Amino acid sequence: MTTPNQNKLIPEKRLYSIKEGAKYLGCGVYTLRELIWRRVLPVVKFGKKQYVDFYDLEKFIEHNKQ
């Protein structure tokens, strides 16, 4: 028997670098940066570093399914 929580994807880590986020989405780094610049995807900033939240990437994927 499976519980509802077993079907949810639990990430290895919560924040991905821009390079890791692009790899996760299967796009280039520039494409991911463009999505951030256009405010399609939010970022988490630590000083000069930017990270994308795993759950925001998942929402983006779900929202863009056809």
N, C-alpha and C positions, 0 to 999 in steps of 0.2 A: 504494500500500500504506500502511495506517495502522498506527502503532505504538500500544501500549497507552496511552502517555502522552498521545497526541493526543486521546483520548476524555475525559480528565479536564478538569474545569472549572478554569481558572486565573483567580483573581480579579484585578481591577484593583488592589485594595488588600486587605489582610488584615483590618483592624479597621474596623468601621462604627460611627458614632454611633448612639444609640438611634433618632433620627429616620430615619437612612439604613437601619438594620436593619428598622424597621417598614415602610418603603417597599419594601424588598427582599422581605419576607414578604407584602406586600399587606394589612397590618393597620394599626390605629391605634397611635400611640405608647403610649397607656395599655394596650392589649392586650399589647404587647411588654414593658412594665414589669411587668405582672402575671405574665407568664411568668418573668421574672427574679426577682420577689419569691417566686414559688412554687418557685423553683430548678429550673424546667424547662429554662431556658437559663442558662448561666454568663456572667459578665461579666468584662471586664478593666478594672481601675480604674487611672487615672492621677490621683492627687489626688482631686478631687471629680468628675471626669469618668468616665463609664462607657462602655465600648465593647463591642460583641458581635463575636465572631470569625466570619468568613465561613464557616469549616468547621463551626462549631457550628450556624449557620443551616441549612446544607445537611443536616447530620445530622438536625436537627429536621424538615425537610421530608420527608426519606426515611423517617423513623420514623413520620410521621403520614399517609403515603399509604395509601389504602384500595383 
